Amino acid sequence: MPTDEPGALGGPDFLDAPFPYMRWAKAHLDGGPGNLGMSGVRPLAPEVRRELGLAVPLEVGAPEAGLKSALAERAGLDPERVFLAAGTSHANFAVFLALARGGHVACERPAYEALPALAGAVGARLDTFARDPERGWRIDPSSLAASVTPETDLVVVTDLHNPSGRRLEAEDLDLLVNAAEEADATVLVDEVYAGFDVPPRPTAALRHPRIVATNSLTKVHGLSDLRAGWVFASPDRIAAIDAWNNLVHPVLPPGPLADALAYLPHAEERLAALRGVFEARRAQVEAWVQRTPGVRWSTPHGGITGLVELTDGRDGDTVCRRAFEQHGVRGVPGSFF
Ligand SMILES: Cc1ncc(COP(=O)(O)O)c(C=O)c1O
């Protein structure tokens, strides 16, 4: 079969992914003179864009390859293990869509609200497993065992844990991988706050091919507007994520990717400075928790989230509302998690 036939692009991994046209178009519609297949008007010339007051375009695709390589090198991974996304939200959605649609998801509890919600969004059934407040929000093994079944496709956690700010200990990650191994499932570790941990740790994606890690520059780097995010995964999973993502966000805007690429060499220095700032602020909250009756927390390992528990039976929604009304202090009610 000639290599530009649509069917020649997909190996067995692609067979159940929709939208083969987009994979073919990305590989073959290069804008050359003999190309009658483009589905839009030619890109506006730089001088026309300038006249219209638009930013001058960057060559589509160029910063994408550079950013993939830079992220891969920083993480110690092969570039074919990187998928670029518009923030961690998009990265998580693409993972759920490709790896869990119509299946079964086991997600940590308490959880960042979007993660369990994504199961429903891709038509997957959801069970949750507990993180145990008495053990510093470590994974509760019996709860994990009950929620991961042979039908499970995706086991989902955050590291640092949102909301508690606690680290995912290596033994707990092993528990998750072992459970996923038995179910032939994937472990998704949302690492959007991992950069705040002290000392910094390598991405979980390096530890086992079943682990998929998502992240972005949005939270710990203060670059939310760039929407520069990524997935680290095994090459077969990246291929599936890429194929399904063509339905959602087939091309990322090159401008923000170029900015992300320019930022990366400065990332470690900035993170080191920010860690110091947040450690000092966390110490202030720690002092408040220690001296205040009726509250406790497991001191976060890093970052900007912490889970304060009320030990005197008061209702968290009411306490948060009153804290704002009476003191102008806004906390997120725990009921969201
Ligand atoms: C655990 C977690 N994942 C993902 C996100 C969203 O990240 P992004 O802004 O990169 O889409 C958040 C935002 O609060 C989060 O807490």
The ligand as an SDF file (V2000), in Angstrom:
LIG
                    3D

 16 16  0  0  0  0  0  0  0  0999 V2000
   -5.4460   19.1000   40.4550 C   0  0  0  0  0  0  0  0  0  0  0  0
   -5.7000   20.0870   39.3680 C   0  0  0  0  0  0  0  0  0  0  0  0
   -5.5770   19.7030   38.0870 N   0  0  0  0  0  0  0  0  0  0  0  0
   -5.7920   20.5690   37.0840 C   0  0  0  0  0  0  0  0  0  0  0  0
   -6.1560   21.8820   37.3170 C   0  0  0  0  0  0  0  0  0  0  0  0
   -6.3680   22.7910   36.1460 C   0  0  0  0  0  0  0  0  0  0  0  0
   -5.1200   23.1760   35.6410 O   0  0  0  0  0  0  0  0  0  0  0  0
   -4.9520   24.0340   34.3070 P   0  0  0  0  0  0  0  0  0  0  0  0
   -5.1590   25.4720   34.6850 O   0  0  0  0  0  0  0  0  0  0  0  0
   -3.5450   23.7720   33.8710 O   0  0  0  0  0  0  0  0  0  0  0  0
   -5.9530   23.5870   33.3320 O   0  0  0  0  0  0  0  0  0  0  0  0
   -6.2990   22.3200   38.6370 C   0  0  0  0  0  0  0  0  0  0  0  0
   -6.7250   23.6890   38.9270 C   0  0  0  0  0  0  0  0  0  0  0  0
   -6.9540   24.1010   40.0450 O   0  0  0  0  0  0  0  0  0  0  0  0
   -6.0530   21.3970   39.6820 C   0  0  0  0  0  0  0  0  0  0  0  0
   -6.1710   21.7800   40.9590 O   0  0  0  0  0  0  0  0  0  0  0  0
  1  2  1  0
  2  3  1  0
  2 15  2  0
  3  4  2  0
  4  5  1  0
  5  6  1  0
  5 12  2  0
  6  7  1  0
  7  8  1  0
  8  9  2  0
  8 10  1  0
  8 11  1  0
 12 13  1  0
 12 15  1  0
 13 14  2  0
 15 16  1  0
M  END
$$$$
